[in-house]
Amino acid sequence: MSERLVYLILGSKGAGQDDVVSDLVDFGVADDLKPQVFVSEDDVSAWGVEPTIHHKQVGLNRYSWQGFEAGLAFEPTGDVVFVVADGLADPADFVEAFFFWFQESGYEIGRVITVADCDRISADKRLLPWYDCCIHFSDIVLLSNRQTVSNKWIEEFKNRYAKEYYPCHFELVKKGRLANPSFTLEPQPRRISKLFDEVDVSGGNGVDALAYLDDDVEIGGVEEEEPEEDDEEEFEGGDPSKDPFLARVAKARRDRPLPDVSKLLD
C-alpha cells in the first residue's frame, strides 16, 4: 500500500464489526504500517469492550456520532484507517457524513465493507431495506452471525443483489474470522454506487471502468465507439444528490427513507 487508505465498515449493532475489524487489522495490515481504528462511543458501550487488536502499531480511537447535521469530526494520522460506522445510525446519514469528511481527509478510499447480521435479517425482513442501503455502497459484504440460517437462505440473500447486477463480493465470516483478510482489503472498487468515483469523462484520472468487470470477463476485439455527449449525464460520482439512497425530496427528508434500526433491534 503506497497511498494512505481509509475503509468504511457498515452494519447494524451486534453484527460482529468488532471481530471483523480486529481480523482485518491483525492479518490484513503489514507490520510496518500504522493502522488506526475509529469506533463509536455508543457502540463501545454496546459491545462492552473495544475491538481486541494485537497489531503493535494500532491506534484505537472513539468518536461521538450525533447525527448527519453534526457530521464526523476526527483527524486520522495512520497509514491505514478504519472507520466503523455507528451500529444504530441511519446508514444513508452516516455514508453522506463520511463522504464530506473524506473529501477533506487527504486519504484514498480503500473499500466500503458491510458486515451483515444474517440471523437478524432472516428473523425480521424489515431490516432488508436498511441493509439494501449499506450494500448499495459496499465493495464487499461479510456474512456474519449465521447460526440460525441455512445455506439456502444465504444463496437467496446473495441472489437478491445478483439479480440487480451488484458487482460486490460476498464472503462468509466464521467465528469472527475471514478466510483472506488481505483480499477483503484489496482496494479494488466493486460497489454499484458511484458516490466515491472521480468524475472525469475525458478518461484522464477517473475510475477505470475495467475494474468493475469480473476477472473471467474477456474483452473482445471490437473497436469501441466514441460515447455520445448525452452519456456524460450518467456520471454521478461525487454528488450525493444523484445517489438514489442519498437524494432528498426535502431538506430533512430523503427520497428513500430507511427504517429506524434501533427500534427493529429492540
N, C-alpha and C positions, 0 to 999 in steps of 0.2 A: 504494500500500500504506500504509494508515494504521496498522494494527496491526503488531506485531513477529511475524514468521512464522519457523517452523522447518520445514525439509524434511529428510526421511529418505530416503537413497538406498541401496537394497539391490542385491545382485548378487554373483556369485562372483568370485574373484580373476582379474584379467585380462579382465573383461568390457568394460572401457573406461570405468569410472567416472571416471577422471581427465580424459579428454577431455570427457565429458558435463558434469561439474560446471564445468569451465572455460568451456564454451559457455554454460551456464545463467547463470553469473555475469557473463560479459563482455557477453552480448547479451540477458539477461533481467532484469537488475537495474539500475535507474536510477542515473545517475552521482551523484546527491545522496544516495544511500543507502549505508550501510556494510555490505557483506556479510562474513560470517565463515564460514570453511570448516574443519571438523574432520575429519581423516583419521587412520586407524590407523597407529601406528608400524610395525607389521609390513607393512602394505600399501605404505607409502612405500618400504620395503626391496624389496618385490616389484616395484613399478613402476620402481624405480631413481631416480626423481625425483618431486617433488611435482607436483600439477596446475599447469600453466602458465597463470596468470590475469593479465590485464592491467588489470583494473578498478583504478582509482587508490586506492580506499579499502579494498581487500580485506585481510582478515587471515587468514593461513594458520596453522592450529594442529594439533598432533598430540595424540593420546590413546593410552593403553595399554589394550587390551582383554584382560582377564584372566578373562573368562567371566561368566556371569549373576550368580553369587554376589557378585563384586566390583562389578558394576554399571558405570554410567558416571559419571565424576566430572570435569566441566568446567563453567565458568561463562561462558557467552557474553555478549557485550556488543554485538554487531552488531544492525543493524536487520533483516537477513535472514540466517538461519543455515542452513548446510547440514551435516548430519551424514552422512558417508559410512561406512556400516557396514563393519566388517572383512570382507574378502572370503573368509575361511576360517571365520568364525563361524557357528554354528547360527543361522539367521535367526529362529527362534522365540525363542531365548535373547536375541538382540540386540533384537528388537522389544519383548519384555517389559521388558528393562532400559531401553530408550529410553522406554517408556511411563511407568515410575516416575520417570525423570528428568524427563520432560516435565511431569508433574503439578506439579512444584515449580519449573519453569523460568520461568514468567511469560510464555511465548510462546504464540501460537496455532499450531495445526497448519496448515501450508501444504498440502503434499501428501506422500504416500509414493510414491516412484518406484523402479521396478525396472529395472535395466539387464540385459537378458537376453543371455547369450552363446550366440547361435544355433548357431555352429559346434560348440561343446562339447555343447550339449543334443542336437543331432541325432546326434552321434557316440556318445553314451552316455546311453541312456534312464534310467539310474539317477539322473540329475540332475533328472528331471522332478518327483518329489515335493519335492525341495529348492526348486525354483522355484515349484511349486504354493503352497508356504508364502509365499514372497515376494509372489507376485501376489495372494494372498488379502488381503493388507494394502494393496495398491497402488491408487492412483488412476490411474496411467499406467504403461505398460510400454514401454520403449525397446528396440527390437530391434537389437542390435549384433552385430558380427562375423558378417556374413552371406556371407562369401566362398565357402563350400562348400555353401550351402543353396539350394534352388530356391524360386521363388515359390509352388509347390505346397506345399512344406513350411511356409513362412510362414503360408499360409492354414490349413493343418491345425493348426498350433500355435495360432493365434488362435481357431479353431473349438473347440478343446479347452475354452476358457473361455466362449465364446459359448453353447455348449450348456448350460452351467451358469448362464447368465444373469448372468455377471460384467459389471458396468457400467463397468469400467475401459477407458480408451483404449489403443490400441496405435499406436506411432509408429516409423518407421524412423530409424536412425542411419546417416548417410552420411559415412564418413571422419571420424568423431568429431563431426560437426555435426548439429544438429537443424534442421528446416525452420522451426520457430517456437518459440524458447525461451520467449517470453512466454506462449504458450498452455500449454506444459508446466508453467509455474509458476502458472498461474491457480488460486487456492485454492478450487476447487470440488470437493467430495467426490465421488469416483467409485468408492470401494472397497466391496467386498462385506462386509468386516469392520466390525463396529460398535464396535471397541475404543476408537477415539478420539472416538466420538459422545458428546455430553452426554445423559444420561438425564433426560428431562423429559416425562412422559406428559401433563402439563397443557397442553402446547403453548406454554409461555412462552418458554424460551430454548433449546429443543432444536434439533437439526439439522433444517433444512427438508426434508421428505420430497420436495418437488418438485425439489430439487437433484439427485436421483438419476435423474430422468427425462431421456431424450434430448430435445433441443430440438424435434424434429419430432413429439413426442407431444402430442396435444391433450387438454385436459381438458373432458369433456362437461358438459352442464348438469344432470345427475342429482344430486340432493341427496345428500350423503354421510351415511351412517348413523353414529350415535354408536358408537365402539368398545366392545365388551364388556369387562368388567373383566378377563377372562382374557387379553385381548390384552396387558396390561401385562407379562406374563411374557416376551413376545417381545423386549423391550428388554434388550439385553445390553451397552450401552455402558459403558465404564469398569470392566469386570470381566473380567480375564484368564482367570479360571477358567471363564467361559462361552464363550470362544472355542475353536473346535474344534482349532486348532493350538497353543494355549497351555494347554489343560486338562491336568491331571495325574491319573494313576491312583495315583501315589505321590509323595512329596515330591521325589524325584530323577528321576522317570520320567514323561514325557509320554504322553498317550493316543495321540498320533500321532508317534512318534519319526521323526526325519529321518536320512538317510544322512550320514556324515562326508564333507563335500565335499573336505576336504584329501586324502583317500585317492582320491577319484574323479578329482581334477585331476592327481594324480601318474600 
